[in-house]
Amino acid sequence: MKVFQLFLLFVFGINFLQCQSVPAIDDLSIIPEVTEADKKYANVYKILDGTWKGQFKIYTDSKRKQKKAIDLKNIGLKNLEKKGLTLNSTIEVEQIYTSVTPYFQRVLITDFYPESGQKVVAKGVNKVENGQLLCVVIKPDDTVIHDGYLESRNTIIWQRALKTPQKVEYFRETVDEKFYEIIGWGYYSEDNLSLSPPFWFHGKYERVE
C-alpha cells in the first residue's frame, strides 16, 4: 500500500510540474518555441514593423436588424454606410511594432481620447503559437486576446467570443506598405446576439517614417 501511495504522489508531482511549466497565453515576456505548424506563418507580421499613426472610430447602430439578414464575415466600408450608424467616438492612435523573431512581434499602443484628454498606453504581442495566430494586448484595465487566421496574403481576421462577461468581436485587418485599415464589429454585456452588432469599428493608420 505504501509503495502504491508513493507511486501516486510521484505521478501527481510530475503532472503538477508539467502544468506549472505551461506558460500563460497572456505572458508577454515568453517567446513560444517554434513548432512545425508555425513555419508556414514565418514573417506574417513583418509588414507591420515600424510606427503607425491614425484614428480608430467607434459607431453605434440605432437601427439593428436580425443578424441573419446581413453577412457579418464579408465586411467592408459599405457596412459603415448603413442608416442608423452614429459616430460615437474617435481615438487618436499611435502603434509601434517590433518583430523579435519571424513568429513574435511586440507592440506598444498609445490611445489619446480628444474629448477627455485621456491618454492610455498598452503593451502587447502578435505571435504564432502552436500553429495559431494570436494577438494579446494588456491595457491598464483589461487583457484582450484575439485569435486570428489569414484571409489573404495581407489580411488577417481577428476575433474573440467570451461569454462571461460577454465580449464578441470580429475585425478584418488589411495591411500594405504605407497604410493599414481595420473594419470590425462587437457585442458587449447584455447585447442581444440575435440582432446585428450594436457597435461598428473603423481604424485607418499611416506609416510614419
C-alpha positions as CSV (number, residue, x, y, z in Angstrom):
1,M,0.0,0.0,0.0
2,K,2.8,2.4,0.9
3,V,4.5,1.7,-2.4
4,F,1.3,2.5,-4.3
5,Q,0.8,5.7,-2.4
6,L,4.3,6.8,-3.1
7,F,3.7,6.0,-6.8
8,L,0.6,8.2,-6.8
9,L,2.4,11.0,-5.2
10,F,5.2,10.7,-7.7
11,V,2.8,10.8,-10.7
12,F,0.9,13.7,-9.2
13,G,4.1,15.6,-8.7
14,I,5.2,15.1,-12.3
15,N,1.8,16.2,-13.6
16,F,1.8,19.2,-11.3
17,L,5.2,20.3,-12.5
18,Q,4.1,19.9,-16.1
19,C,1.1,22.0,-15.6
20,Q,3.1,24.6,-13.8
21,S,5.6,24.8,-16.7
22,V,2.9,25.7,-19.3
23,P,3.2,29.5,-19.8
24,A,0.1,31.6,-19.7
25,I,-1.0,32.8,-23.1
26,D,-1.0,36.4,-22.0
27,D,2.6,36.3,-20.6
28,L,4.2,38.9,-22.9
29,S,7.7,38.0,-21.7
30,I,7.7,34.5,-23.1
31,I,8.5,33.8,-26.8
32,P,6.9,30.5,-27.7
33,E,9.0,27.7,-29.1
34,V,8.6,27.3,-32.8
35,T,6.7,24.2,-33.9
36,E,6.4,22.7,-37.4
37,A,2.9,24.0,-37.6
38,D,4.2,27.6,-37.1
39,K,6.6,27.6,-40.0
40,K,4.0,28.4,-42.7
41,Y,3.4,31.7,-40.9
42,A,7.0,32.9,-40.8
43,N,7.1,36.8,-41.1
44,V,3.3,37.0,-41.2
45,Y,3.5,40.2,-39.1
46,K,6.7,41.6,-40.6
47,I,5.0,44.1,-42.8
48,L,3.7,45.9,-39.6
49,D,7.2,46.7,-38.3
50,G,7.6,50.4,-37.6
51,T,5.4,53.2,-36.3
52,W,1.8,53.9,-37.4
53,K,-0.5,56.8,-36.6
54,G,-4.2,57.3,-37.3
55,Q,-7.7,57.2,-36.0
56,F,-9.9,54.5,-34.6
57,K,-13.6,55.3,-34.8
58,I,-16.4,53.7,-32.9
59,Y,-20.0,53.8,-34.3
60,T,-23.3,52.8,-32.6
61,D,-26.2,51.3,-34.5
62,S,-29.7,52.6,-33.6
63,K,-31.4,50.5,-36.4
64,R,-30.3,47.0,-35.8
65,K,-31.6,44.2,-38.0
66,Q,-31.9,40.5,-37.5
67,K,-28.4,39.0,-37.6
68,K,-29.3,36.6,-40.3
69,A,-30.2,39.5,-42.6
70,I,-26.5,40.5,-43.0
71,D,-23.2,38.9,-43.8
72,L,-21.0,39.5,-40.7
73,K,-18.0,37.8,-42.2
74,N,-17.6,39.6,-45.5
75,I,-17.5,43.1,-44.1
76,G,-16.0,46.4,-45.5
77,L,-16.5,50.1,-45.7
78,K,-20.0,49.5,-47.1
79,N,-21.1,48.4,-43.7
80,L,-20.3,51.9,-42.3
81,E,-22.7,53.5,-44.7
82,K,-25.7,51.8,-43.1
83,K,-28.6,54.0,-42.0
84,G,-28.7,54.3,-38.2
85,L,-25.0,54.4,-37.6
86,T,-23.8,57.2,-35.5
87,L,-20.2,58.1,-34.8
88,N,-19.7,57.6,-31.0
89,S,-16.1,58.5,-30.5
90,T,-12.8,58.9,-32.3
91,I,-9.5,57.8,-30.8
92,E,-6.1,59.2,-31.9
93,V,-3.7,56.2,-32.1
94,E,0.0,55.6,-32.3
95,Q,1.2,52.0,-32.7
96,I,4.8,50.8,-32.7
97,Y,5.5,47.3,-33.9
98,T,8.9,45.5,-33.5
99,S,9.5,41.9,-34.7
100,V,11.7,39.9,-32.3
101,T,11.6,36.7,-34.4
102,P,9.7,35.8,-37.6
103,Y,6.9,34.5,-35.3
104,F,6.8,37.0,-32.4
105,Q,6.3,40.8,-32.6
106,R,5.9,43.3,-29.8
107,V,3.6,46.3,-30.0
108,L,3.3,49.5,-28.0
109,I,-0.1,51.3,-28.3
110,T,-0.9,54.8,-27.2
111,D,-4.5,55.9,-27.4
112,F,-5.5,59.5,-27.0
113,Y,-9.1,60.5,-26.3
114,P,-9.5,64.1,-27.5
115,E,-12.8,64.7,-25.7
116,S,-11.4,63.9,-22.3
117,G,-7.8,64.5,-22.9
118,Q,-7.0,61.0,-21.5
119,K,-4.0,59.0,-22.8
120,V,-3.9,55.2,-22.4
121,V,-0.8,53.2,-23.0
122,A,-1.0,49.4,-23.7
123,K,1.6,46.7,-24.4
124,G,1.0,43.6,-26.4
125,V,2.3,41.0,-28.8
126,N,1.4,39.4,-32.1
127,K,2.6,35.8,-32.1
128,V,2.4,32.4,-33.7
129,E,1.9,29.7,-31.2
130,N,1.2,26.0,-32.0
131,G,0.1,26.9,-35.5
132,Q,-2.3,29.6,-34.3
133,L,-2.2,33.4,-34.9
134,L,-2.7,35.3,-31.6
135,C,-2.9,38.9,-30.6
136,V,-2.5,39.8,-26.9
137,V,-2.9,43.4,-25.7
138,I,-2.7,44.3,-22.0
139,K,-4.4,47.5,-21.1
140,P,-4.5,49.2,-17.7
141,D,-8.0,47.8,-17.0
142,D,-8.3,44.7,-19.3
143,T,-6.4,42.0,-21.2
144,V,-7.6,41.4,-24.7
145,I,-6.8,38.2,-26.6
146,H,-7.8,37.6,-30.2
147,D,-7.2,34.5,-32.3
148,G,-6.7,35.0,-36.0
149,Y,-6.5,33.4,-39.4
150,L,-5.2,34.6,-42.8
151,E,-8.0,35.6,-45.1
152,S,-5.5,36.6,-47.8
153,R,-1.8,37.4,-48.0
154,N,-2.1,40.8,-46.3
155,T,-5.4,40.4,-44.5
156,I,-5.9,38.8,-41.1
157,I,-9.2,38.2,-39.4
158,W,-9.1,38.7,-35.6
159,Q,-11.9,37.5,-33.3
160,R,-12.9,36.6,-29.8
161,A,-16.1,35.2,-28.2
162,L,-16.3,35.5,-24.4
163,K,-19.4,34.5,-22.6
164,T,-18.8,35.9,-19.1
165,P,-18.6,38.8,-19.4
166,Q,-20.0,38.8,-23.0
167,K,-17.4,40.2,-25.4
168,V,-17.9,39.1,-29.1
169,E,-15.7,40.8,-31.7
170,Y,-14.7,40.4,-35.3
171,F,-12.1,42.5,-37.1
172,R,-10.7,42.4,-40.7
173,E,-7.2,43.9,-40.7
174,T,-5.6,44.7,-44.1
175,V,-2.0,45.9,-44.4
176,D,0.2,47.3,-47.1
177,E,3.5,49.1,-47.0
178,K,2.1,52.6,-46.2
179,F,-1.4,52.1,-44.8
180,Y,-3.4,49.6,-42.9
181,E,-7.1,49.5,-42.2
182,I,-9.4,47.7,-39.7
183,I,-13.2,47.1,-40.1
184,G,-15.0,45.4,-37.3
185,W,-18.0,44.9,-35.1
186,G,-18.7,44.0,-31.5
187,Y,-21.2,42.9,-28.9
188,Y,-20.8,43.5,-25.1
189,S,-22.5,43.0,-21.7
190,E,-26.2,42.2,-22.3
191,D,-26.3,43.0,-26.1
192,N,-28.8,40.7,-28.0
193,L,-26.8,38.3,-30.2
194,S,-29.8,37.6,-32.4
195,L,-29.6,41.1,-33.8
196,S,-26.9,42.8,-35.9
197,P,-24.0,44.2,-33.9
198,P,-24.7,47.4,-31.9
199,F,-21.1,48.6,-32.4
200,W,-19.0,49.0,-35.5
201,F,-15.3,50.0,-35.8
202,H,-13.1,51.6,-38.4
203,G,-9.4,52.2,-37.9
204,K,-7.1,53.6,-40.6
205,Y,-3.4,54.2,-39.9
206,E,-0.5,55.6,-41.9
207,R,3.1,54.5,-41.6
208,V,5.3,57.2,-40.0
209,E,8.9,57.3,-41.3
